[in-house]
Amino acid sequence: MAFDGSGKTDTVRERYCSMLREIAAVAGQIEFTIGEHYHHYSPSVRTLVDEFLSSAWGQIIHVCERPFAVIESGLEANHQAVLNQQFRHAGGASSQVFAGLINRPPAKDGKKAKANATVREIIVLVRKCIERAKLACRTLFWTLTIPGSGWDPLTRQLEESLNAFNTIPTAPSRGILIEIALRRSMGKNVLNANNKVVKRIPNQVAKQNIEAWKTSDRVSQDLRLVFHTKQNGALFDGLERTTTEQADGTISITYDGKFINYHYAGTPTMHFICAHNWYVPENLANADTMRDWIVGSTRPKCRLFAHANEIYTMLREEHLGTAHMNAVGSARRRLEPIETAVVTRFEADHRRVHQKEDFPLIRPVVITDFHGNPSNMSLVGRTKDYGISISRSLKPTLCCFACRCIYGYRSLFTPIDQETQKREFISFDWKDRIIEHCCAESAASMQCALYNTARNGMAHQ
């Protein structure tokens, strides 16, 4: 990222205050997510934990630390005046992103001190946020490499080991953590030659448990994960944190009464949990090697930090691969004409289509027609796999209309009321899906295909 000092002083201030806000948010959510991993410590998921640590460390370096260094040095060298101004984010409004974190003594005349921090003060706090995230990552790494932990002892300096992770795995850390939690908490135990549990795989009991998921509390209980709720942060200097997700998607985190507004904070909007090859009979000789939990996630994003979003977009495209993205595009191009044909038939038999009244009747027919052609489902279809979509706060939800067509996962989620399903059929708009592979199901489908190809040479079933 290059420093852009063009424009008036206020323009420069708002441009980089917005970025600082997001950098602190991303660092904070990484620290929070690493803290959640401690519920799922086990040598049996070594590979996934390596990926999890690498993803977290890579985000700290590429999304937080390096852009922060560019902003700090650029303002110091070219815009000293900005550093002494009040911190204001893009849009001109006074930002409360760090309200309460700056403790000022009362003014000499006894009047109340100014509420807003200066940009220079905020830079100090952002640096602390990044260092806290790095400390959390180092602490987890150290815990996993002590003698007796099941990991090999350290053979080189800790920092050098972490710097070997100086890239970002293409899967986001929260999605990896959900997969770790599933393999530790849900399903049938798989034992090794020494009769020790290696992992857990999907079974009938796990399927029934997931079918009972209606609220984020139930998901959190079964997975032993807490995203965006009250969490004791003993690992991080004993600070207690409270996290709340607002209706507009804004995430607010409080440390000991000190408020930080997190927005999206580099987290995926949705995750998709797949009980892969669940249909394989449990008594089959190789069932334990065929069944597994697979988690796909949407692209992480930040609301006000374009550089971070560019990195996340690049990583997601690398994660999915060109062949998979092209296959999803082909499925999309086949799907839209099918919907047009169904609409035409409906209008010929009934009346002109009204979205609110008729889409709940038309779109189930579209799904059936699309799935009725085997060549459509040979692209990225997963009609034999079960799965469930959950939000960033672990709330179960319906897959969107396009995903139900293109991927065909058998949903384990049944809405409490039918109106929820009707709203999904009504609200889906093709104009909102400029990128065909944007959904979490796309990442899950790609990983399922790789899993099958590695074992039996057949990508789709």
PADREN-517093 format. One record per residue (C-alpha): chain; x, y, z. Coordinates in steps of 0.05 Angstrom, whole numbers, plus 5000, padded with zeros to 4 digits. Layout:
 mimar   xx   yy   zz
     A    X    Y    Z
...
***
This chain:
 mimar   xx   yy   zz
     A 5000 5000 5000
     A 5028 5068 4980
     A 5015 5131 5021
     A 4969 5181 4986
     A 4979 5251 5014
     A 4939 5287 4961
     A 4881 5333 4977
     A 4867 5381 5033
     A 4887 5367 5105
     A 4816 5347 5125
     A 4812 5299 5066
     A 4878 5266 5085
     A 4856 5261 5158
     A 4789 5229 5143
     A 4821 5181 5092
     A 4871 5153 5141
     A 4830 5157 5204
     A 4781 5110 5169
     A 4837 5062 5154
     A 4865 5066 5225
     A 4796 5050 5252
     A 4792 4987 5209
     A 4863 4965 5225
     A 4848 4968 5299
     A 4783 4930 5287
     A 4817 4874 5248
     A 4872 4867 5300
     A 4819 4863 5355
     A 4778 4809 5321
     A 4841 4767 5308
     A 4858 4772 5382
     A 4787 4753 5400
     A 4786 4694 5351
     A 4853 4667 5376
     A 4825 4669 5447
     A 4767 4625 5424
     A 4815 4572 5399
     A 4835 4552 5470
     A 4770 4514 5477
     A 4793 4467 5422
     A 4865 4453 5437
     A 4885 4384 5411
     A 4945 4354 5375
     A 4895 4315 5332
     A 4880 4376 5289
     A 4952 4397 5279
     A 4945 4414 5205
     A 4883 4457 5215
     A 4914 4493 5274
     A 4976 4509 5232
     A 4929 4538 5179
     A 4891 4577 5233
     A 4955 4607 5262
     A 4982 4623 5193
     A 4917 4657 5173
     A 4916 4699 5237
     A 4989 4718 5233
     A 4984 4734 5159
     A 4926 4782 5171
     A 4964 4816 5227
     A 5023 4828 5181
     A 4990 4844 5114
     A 4925 4876 5135
     A 4946 4910 5199
     A 5020 4920 5212
     A 5048 4939 5143
     A 4991 4986 5123
     A 4996 5018 5193
     A 5070 5030 5183
     A 5056 5064 5116
     A 5003 5109 5146
     A 5044 5128 5207
     A 5108 5144 5169
     A 5069 5181 5114
     A 5033 5226 5164
     A 5097 5239 5203
     A 5135 5258 5140
     A 5082 5297 5102
     A 5024 5317 5147
     A 5047 5335 5217
     A 4986 5381 5224
     A 4939 5322 5216
     A 4971 5286 5275
     A 4950 5340 5323
     A 4879 5345 5298
     A 4820 5309 5329
     A 4808 5239 5303
     A 4751 5240 5253
     A 4731 5185 5205
     A 4707 5190 5133
     A 4641 5227 5129
     A 4662 5282 5175
     A 4626 5259 5238
     A 4662 5256 5304
     A 4684 5183 5314
     A 4670 5146 5378
     A 4712 5087 5355
     A 4760 5095 5413
     A 4717 5134 5462
     A 4737 5121 5534
     A 4806 5096 5516
     A 4838 5165 5523
     A 4840 5189 5595
     A 4853 5263 5600
     A 4857 5305 5664
     A 4807 5362 5669
     A 4827 5428 5637
     A 4861 5480 5681
     A 4798 5523 5683
     A 4759 5463 5710
     A 4720 5452 5646
     A 4710 5382 5620
     A 4767 5357 5576
     A 4754 5347 5502
     A 4722 5280 5487
     A 4757 5264 5422
     A 4828 5239 5416
     A 4879 5267 5369
     A 4903 5227 5309
     A 4971 5220 5343
     A 4938 5190 5405
     A 4898 5142 5363
     A 4961 5119 5326
     A 4990 5099 5394
     A 4927 5059 5409
     A 4925 5025 5341
     A 4997 5003 5351
     A 4977 4973 5418
     A 4919 4936 5384
     A 4967 4905 5334
     A 5017 4886 5388
     A 4962 4853 5429
     A 4941 4812 5368
     A 5013 4791 5356
     A 5021 4773 5429
     A 4959 4729 5426
     A 4986 4694 5365
     A 5055 4684 5397
     A 5023 4658 5461
     A 4982 4606 5424
     A 5042 4585 5384
     A 5084 4578 5447
     A 5029 4538 5481
     A 5027 4489 5423
     A 5102 4478 5421
     A 5118 4465 5495
     A 5142 4394 5512
     A 5084 4346 5522
     A 5035 4387 5482
     A 5036 4339 5423
     A 5072 4388 5379
     A 5146 4383 5364
     A 5191 4424 5410
     A 5216 4490 5382
     A 5277 4483 5338
     A 5285 4557 5323
     A 5267 4623 5354
     A 5193 4635 5363
     A 5191 4698 5320
     A 5226 4663 5263
     A 5175 4607 5266
     A 5118 4656 5262
     A 5150 4695 5206
     A 5152 4630 5167
     A 5077 4641 5165
     A 5089 4708 5131
     A 5033 4696 5083
     A 4958 4688 5089
     A 4926 4620 5078
     A 4868 4631 5031
     A 4815 4607 5081
     A 4796 4658 5135
     A 4815 4642 5207
     A 4744 4641 5233
     A 4722 4590 5182
     A 4782 4547 5200
     A 4765 4553 5274
     A 4693 4529 5261
     A 4721 4468 5225
     A 4768 4454 5283
     A 4709 4460 5331
     A 4667 4411 5291
     A 4723 4359 5288
     A 4732 4366 5363
     A 4659 4370 5386
     A 4609 4339 5336
     A 4598 4268 5312
     A 4630 4200 5316
     A 4699 4190 5346
     A 4753 4165 5299
     A 4808 4127 5336
     A 4880 4115 5315
     A 4921 4051 5326
     A 4935 4073 5398
     A 4860 4079 5411
     A 4864 4155 5417
     A 4812 4201 5386
     A 4839 4231 5321
     A 4777 4272 5303
     A 4702 4269 5299
     A 4663 4258 5235
     A 4590 4269 5215
     A 4541 4216 5240
     A 4466 4210 5253
     A 4471 4240 5322
     A 4509 4301 5296
     A 4458 4309 5240
     A 4401 4309 5291
     A 4437 4360 5335
     A 4448 4407 5276
     A 4375 4400 5254
     A 4357 4426 5324
     A 4398 4490 5313
     A 4350 4549 5312
     A 4389 4602 5350
     A 4461 4625 5355
     A 4461 4604 5428
     A 4449 4532 5410
     A 4503 4533 5356
     A 4551 4565 5405
     A 4535 4512 5458
     A 4547 4453 5411
     A 4610 4480 5379
     A 4637 4510 5444
     A 4650 4575 5406
     A 4630 4645 5425
     A 4630 4696 5369
     A 4605 4766 5388
     A 4581 4755 5458
     A 4608 4763 5529
     A 4676 4731 5536
     A 4726 4728 5592
     A 4793 4748 5563
     A 4839 4720 5617
     A 4892 4706 5564
     A 4895 4780 5548
     A 4914 4813 5615
     A 4849 4792 5648
     A 4807 4842 5610
     A 4733 4825 5605
     A 4701 4838 5537
     A 4629 4844 5516
     A 4612 4839 5442
     A 4546 4859 5410
     A 4524 4854 5337
     A 4476 4909 5317
     A 4419 4901 5267
     A 4459 4936 5212
     A 4518 4888 5219
     A 4560 4935 5261
     A 4598 4898 5315
     A 4613 4934 5381
     A 4664 4907 5430
     A 4674 4934 5500
     A 4737 4923 5540
     A 4725 4940 5613
     A 4674 4993 5593
     A 4718 5021 5538
     A 4682 5023 5471
     A 4710 5001 5404
     A 4664 5000 5343
     A 4685 4940 5301
     A 4642 4943 5238
     A 4657 4880 5197
     A 4729 4877 5222
     A 4756 4831 5168
     A 4708 4774 5184
     A 4665 4733 5136
     A 4592 4750 5134
     A 4570 4677 5128
     A 4598 4606 5138
     A 4571 4541 5109
     A 4581 4476 5148
     A 4580 4414 5105
     A 4572 4343 5132
     A 4612 4316 5074
     A 4596 4245 5048
     A 4548 4237 5106
     A 4507 4189 5063
     A 4564 4137 5064
     A 4540 4081 5111
     A 4574 4082 5178
     A 4589 4007 5175
     A 4626 4014 5108
     A 4699 3994 5115
     A 4727 4062 5093
     A 4670 4106 5119
     A 4716 4139 5171
     A 4763 4163 5116
     A 4707 4188 5070
     A 4663 4227 5119
     A 4687 4293 5145
     A 4668 4364 5165
     A 4682 4418 5114
     A 4670 4492 5125
     A 4667 4546 5071
     A 4664 4621 5085
     A 4649 4684 5047
     A 4704 4733 5033
     A 4724 4773 5096
     A 4713 4847 5087
     A 4724 4915 5119
     A 4675 4972 5109
     A 4724 5029 5102
     A 4791 4998 5084
     A 4797 4985 5009
     A 4868 4958 5013
     A 4846 4902 5061
     A 4788 4884 5016
     A 4835 4878 4956
     A 4877 4829 4995
     A 4816 4789 5017
     A 4790 4787 4946
     A 4856 4763 4918
     A 4861 4709 4971
     A 4790 4684 4959
     A 4801 4679 4884
     A 4865 4640 4897
     A 4828 4596 4946
     A 4772 4579 4898
     A 4815 4573 4836
     A 4799 4593 4765
     A 4768 4526 4745
     A 4718 4527 4802
     A 4699 4600 4791
     A 4688 4586 4717
     A 4644 4526 4734
     A 4602 4568 4781
     A 4595 4621 4726
     A 4572 4567 4678
     A 4520 4543 4727
     A 4495 4614 4737
     A 4488 4624 4662
     A 4447 4560 4657
     A 4403 4578 4716
     A 4377 4647 4695
     A 4345 4622 4629
     A 4311 4566 4668
     A 4279 4617 4714
     A 4258 4658 4654
     A 4225 4596 4624
     A 4188 4579 4688
     A 4163 4651 4693
     A 4139 4647 4620
     A 4101 4583 4634
     A 4070 4613 4696
     A 4047 4675 4659
     A 4018 4633 4603
     A 3977 4592 4653
     A 3959 4646 4703
     A 3976 4720 4700
     A 4033 4768 4698
     A 4083 4752 4753
     A 4082 4793 4817
     A 4146 4785 4856
     A 4117 4784 4927
     A 4059 4739 4910
     A 4089 4692 4858
     A 4163 4682 4870
     A 4150 4635 4930
     A 4111 4592 4879
     A 4158 4599 4820
     A 4227 4592 4850
     A 4217 4522 4880
     A 4199 4500 4810
     A 4263 4532 4784
     A 4304 4492 4834
     A 4269 4427 4813
     A 4279 4441 4739
     A 4353 4459 4748
     A 4367 4397 4790
     A 4329 4354 4740
     A 4386 4361 4689
     A 4446 4319 4713
     A 4494 4361 4670
     A 4476 4422 4711
     A 4493 4388 4777
     A 4558 4360 4748
     A 4588 4430 4750
     A 4592 4445 4824
     A 4533 4406 4852
     A 4533 4372 4919
     A 4464 4341 4922
     A 4485 4283 4967
     A 4517 4326 5021
     A 4481 4357 5080
     A 4496 4426 5106
     A 4474 4488 5143
     A 4489 4562 5133
     A 4506 4605 5194
     A 4519 4679 5202
     A 4581 4712 5231
     A 4547 4710 5298
     A 4533 4635 5290
     A 4459 4645 5275
     A 4430 4589 5231
     A 4398 4615 5167
     A 4373 4592 5099
     A 4418 4585 5039
     A 4401 4636 4986
     A 4360 4617 4925
     A 4420 4616 4878
     A 4460 4569 4924
     A 4401 4522 4932
     A 4399 4516 4857
     A 4472 4515 4838
     A 4501 4473 4894
     A 4439 4434 4917
     A 4463 4419 4987
     A 4410 4384 5029
     A 4395 4437 5082
     A 4394 4417 5155
     A 4360 4482 5174
     A 4284 4488 5176
     A 4258 4558 5192
     A 4211 4562 5251
     A 4160 4596 5205
     A 4147 4589 5131
     A 4147 4664 5122
     A 4223 4663 5129
     A 4230 4618 5069
     A 4181 4659 5029
     A 4221 4722 5044
     A 4284 4690 5017
     A 4250 4672 4951
     A 4222 4742 4946
     A 4283 4782 4966
     A 4336 4747 4923
     A 4356 4792 4865
     A 4404 4772 4810
     A 4429 4844 4806
     A 4460 4836 4875
     A 4501 4776 4852
     A 4552 4808 4807
     A 4602 4756 4831
     A 4574 4686 4823
     A 4621 4653 4873
     A 4611 4703 4930
     A 4573 4655 4977
     A 4602 4610 5030
     A 4572 4549 4995
     A 4619 4562 4937
     A 4681 4553 4980
     A 4651 4491 5013
     A 4634 4460 4945
     A 4705 4471 4920
     A 4734 4438 4983
     A 4686 4380 4978
     A 4708 4368 4906
     A 4782 4369 4926
     A 4767 4322 4983
     A 4733 4272 4936
     A 4785 4278 4882
     A 4841 4264 4932
     A 4806 4200 4954
     A 4770 4170 4895
     A 4782 4215 4834
     A 4710 4238 4830
     A 4700 4312 4843
     A 4624 4318 4845
     A 4569 4273 4871
***
